[in-house]
Amino acid sequence: MAEMVKKATRESYGEALAELSEKYPQVVVLDADLAAATKTGVFKKACPDRFIDCGISECNMVGVAAGLATCGKIPFATSFAMFSAGRAFEQVRNSVGYPKLNVKIVGSHAGISVGEDGATHQCNEDIALMRTIPGMVVLNPADHYEMKAAVKAAIEHHGPVYLRLGRLAVESFNNADDYRFELGKGVTLRDGRNITIVATGLMVSRALKAVKTLEEQGIDARLINIHTIKPLDRELIIKAAKETGKIITVEEHNVIGGLGDAVCGAVCEAFPVPVIKVGVNDVYGHSGPAVDLLDEFGLNAGHIVEVTKKALQK
């Protein structure tokens, strides 16, 4: 049985790139003077001739990545999410998305769990931005093992991918011995018939704790982990809507444009049910310890339990 680890997904990302470097010699990694923070430095140490530090210039970095892709390379353009998805949005849209180039845009330090870096670096809009680009695959892995599998899947998928990384360490709940990652497919972690909780990224482990608490209180909640927000596993979501009648979505992202809206869109078209969104309620964050901020913004197991029980009373 694989070791259960507590590690930030950005660390798992760096490890995965280095481990896969020999098998995939086309992979090149670009960074914007943040290799120590984004953990691309691990790949740089393993393959210094395939690492490019573009300096603090994410827009240019994405352009360089696009050029490398036209030469058969598989570039991973990496920076903080606020900058790779935010600052460089126009380049991602026009230079990567429009020509459908095989570039992987990587957003580290996403969400409010960046902590003390404050609102200017707490990117709660990246999923919304990347979802709007036609053909862009959007991945938000939840733990160490899922991130390593997602990096491999991103390499093997030909086309633009956005990969979201977190700064905060999270306990793994998957197991490398039996975990299978399938692009575009959700994972049912717990079956249940009363209500469905759909979570992504950092919030999956917190939703797991909430489901256990609900079970102790006699509530049978289904839990679905959505690591691929686009393309969304519509079949799994609509099945859950039909079988449980209500859905709670949980994400470390603005409630506008992220997982919640993706789930709303799917069920509204096929089988409308109430969808209650737990996330950052259209406000900016502020500086503070990451765990305290998650609690302040209701991104914890206790709040998920509270919202679920209220939804069941209606």
LOMI-377046 format. One record per residue (C-alpha): x, y, z. Coordinates in steps of 0.25 Angstrom, whole numbers, always signed. Last residue first. Example, Ala and Ser with C-alpha at 12.3 -4.5 7.8 and 13.67 -1.06 7.14 Angstrom:
BEGIN
R    xx    yy    zz
R   +55    -4   +29
R   +49   -18   +31
end
This chain:
BEGIN
R    xx    yy    zz
R  -144   +92    +9
R  -139   +84   +21
R  -129   +77   +12
R  -122   +89    +8
R  -121   +94   +22
R  -114   +81   +26
R  -104   +82   +14
R  -101   +97   +17
R   -97   +93   +31
R   -89   +81   +28
R   -81   +89   +17
R   -79  +100   +27
R   -73   +90   +37
R   -64   +83   +27
R   -57   +96   +23
R   -57  +107   +12
R   -66  +117   +20
R   -59  +129   +16
R   -53  +131   +30
R   -49  +116   +31
R   -41  +116   +18
R   -35  +130   +22
R   -31  +124   +36
R   -25  +112   +29
R   -17  +121   +19
R   -11  +130   +30
R   -15  +144   +26
R   -15  +155   +16
R   -28  +158    +9
R   -39  +152    +0
R   -47  +159   -11
R   -62  +157   -11
R   -71  +149   -21
R   -76  +139   -10
R   -63  +130    -9
R   -69  +116   -10
R   -80  +108    -6
R   -91  +107   -17
R  -105  +102   -15
R  -111   +94   -27
R  -126   +91   -27
R  -130   +81   -38
R  -132   +83   -53
R  -130   +70   -61
R  -123   +72   -75
R  -120   +86   -78
R  -121   +92   -64
R  -113   +80   -59
R  -101   +83   -67
R  -101   +98   -66
R  -102   +97   -51
R   -90   +88   -50
R   -82   +97   -58
R   -87  +109   -50
R   -83  +102   -37
R   -69   +98   -43
R   -65  +112   -46
R   -71  +124   -53
R   -77  +131   -41
R   -75  +124   -28
R   -61  +130   -27
R   -51  +119   -25
R   -47  +109   -14
R   -59  +100   -18
R   -71   +92   -12
R   -83   +89   -20
R   -96   +85   -13
R  -106   +77   -21
R  -121   +73   -19
R  -130   +62   -24
R  -122   +50   -20
R  -123   +40   -31
R  -127   +49   -43
R  -117   +59   -39
R  -106   +49   -37
R  -109   +43   -51
R  -108   +57   -56
R   -94   +59   -50
R   -88   +46   -54
R   -93   +48   -69
R   -88   +62   -69
R   -74   +58   -66
R   -69   +73   -69
R   -59   +75   -80
R   -55   +84   -73
R   -55   +83   -58
R   -46   +71   -58
R   -43   +67   -44
R   -57   +66   -40
R   -58   +58   -27
R   -72   +53   -25
R   -78   +51   -11
R   -92   +45    -8
R   -98   +49    +5
R  -106   +39   +14
R  -110   +47   +26
R  -111   +40   +39
R  -103   +50   +48
R   -91   +41   +48
R   -92   +41   +33
R   -93   +56   +32
R   -79   +56   +40
R   -73   +46   +30
R   -78   +54   +18
R   -72   +67   +24
R   -59   +61   +26
R   -59   +56   +11
R   -63   +70    +7
R   -50   +76   +14
R   -42   +66    +6
R   -49   +70    -7
R   -48   +85    -4
R   -33   +86    -8
R   -37   +82   -23
R   -51   +80   -26
R   -64   +76   -19
R   -78   +71   -23
R   -87   +68   -11
R   -99   +60   -14
R  -112   +59    -6
R  -120   +48    +1
R  -116   +35    -6
R  -101   +33    -4
R   -89   +27   -10
R   -75   +32    -5
R   -63   +35   -14
R   -70   +36   -27
R   -59   +40   -37
R   -62   +50   -48
R   -57   +47   -62
R   -52   +57   -72
R   -38   +52   -73
R   -37   +38   -66
R   -28   +36   -54
R   -27   +22   -48
R   -23   +21   -33
R   -21    +6   -29
R    -6    +6   -23
R    -4   +21   -23
R   -15   +23   -12
R   -24   +34   -12
R   -28   +41    +1
R   -15   +50    +2
R   -14   +60   +13
R   -13   +75    +7
R    -1   +84    +8
R    -5   +99    +4
R    +1  +105    -8
R    -9   +99   -18
R    -7   +96   -33
R   -17   +97   -45
R   -14   +91   -58
R   -19   +98   -71
R   -18   +89   -83
R   -17   +93   -98
R   -16   +81  -108
R   -11   +67  -109
R   -14   +59   -96
R    -2   +50   -92
R    +5   +61   -85
R    -7   +66   -78
R   -10   +52   -74
R    +4   +50   -68
R    +2   +63   -60
R   -12   +58   -55
R    -6   +45   -50
R    +4   +53   -41
R    -7   +63   -37
R   -16   +51   -33
R    -6   +45   -25
R    -2   +57   -17
R   -16   +62   -15
R   -28   +69   -21
R   -25   +71   -35
R   -31   +84   -42
R   -31   +81   -57
R   -37   +90   -68
R   -36   +85   -83
R   -36   +97   -92
R   -44   +95  -106
R   -51  +108  -106
R   -45  +118   -95
R   -57  +121   -86
R   -53  +110   -76
R   -39  +117   -74
R   -45  +130   -69
R   -55  +123   -59
R   -44  +114   -54
R   -34  +125   -52
R   -44  +135   -44
R   -41  +132   -30
R   -26  +136   -31
R   -21  +140   -17
R    -8  +148   -22
R   -14  +162   -21
R   -23  +158   -10
R   -12  +155    +0
R    +2  +148    +0
R    -1  +144   +14
R   -10  +133   +10
R    -8  +126    -3
R   -20  +119    +2
R   -29  +129    -5
R   -29  +121   -18
R   -18  +118   -27
R    -3  +117   -23
R    +1  +111   -36
R    -6  +113   -49
R    +0  +104   -60
R    -3  +106   -75
R    +0   +93   -83
R    +3   +96   -98
R    -1   +87  -109
R    -6   +98  -118
R   -20   +99  -122
R   -18  +111  -131
R   -28  +120  -124
R   -25  +114  -110
R   -10  +116  -110
R    -6  +129  -116
R   -20  +136  -115
R   -26  +132  -102
R   -13  +129   -95
R    -7  +142  -100
R   -19  +150   -96
R   -20  +143   -82
R    -6  +146   -78
R    -8  +154   -66
R   -19  +145   -61
R   -17  +131   -65
R    -2  +131   -63
R    -1  +143   -54
R   -12  +141   -44
R    -9  +126   -45
R    +5  +127   -40
R   +15  +123   -51
R   +17  +111   -60
R   +17  +110   -75
R   +18   +94   -77
R   +23   +93   -92
R   +21   +80  -100
R   +31   +82  -111
R   +28   +79  -126
R   +33   +91  -132
R   +20   +98  -132
R   +19   +95  -117
R   +32  +103  -115
R   +26  +115  -121
R   +14  +115  -112
R   +23  +113  -100
R   +30  +126  -104
R   +17  +133  -105
R   +13  +128   -92
R   +26  +133   -86
R   +25  +147   -92
R   +11  +149   -85
R   +17  +143   -72
R   +28  +153   -72
R   +36  +152   -58
R   +47  +145   -64
R   +46  +135   -75
R   +53  +124   -68
R   +55  +113   -78
R   +57   +98   -74
R   +60   +87   -84
R   +75   +88   -83
R   +75   +88   -68
R   +68   +74   -68
R   +68   +68   -54
R   +71   +81   -46
R   +61   +89   -55
R   +50   +78   -52
R   +52   +80   -37
R   +53   +96   -39
R   +39   +95   -45
R   +34   +95   -31
R   +25  +107   -33
R   +31  +114   -21
R   +46  +111   -24
R   +43  +112   -39
R   +37  +126   -38
R   +45  +134   -48
R   +34  +133   -58
R   +35  +118   -62
R   +36  +110   -74
R   +37   +95   -74
R   +40   +86   -86
R   +34   +72   -89
R   +38   +66  -103
R   +47   +56   -95
R   +35   +49   -90
R   +39   +36   -83
R   +52   +43   -77
R   +45   +55   -72
R   +34   +47   -65
R   +40   +47   -51
R   +44   +61   -52
R   +31   +66   -56
R   +24   +58   -46
R   +33   +63   -35
R   +30   +78   -38
R   +15   +75   -39
R   +15   +68   -26
R   +21   +80   -19
R   +11   +89   -25
R    +0   +79   -20
R    +4   +83    -6
R    +8   +70    +2
R    +2   +62   +13
R    +5   +47   +10
R    -2   +34   +10
R    +9   +24    +7
R    +5   +14    -4
R    +0    +0    +0
end
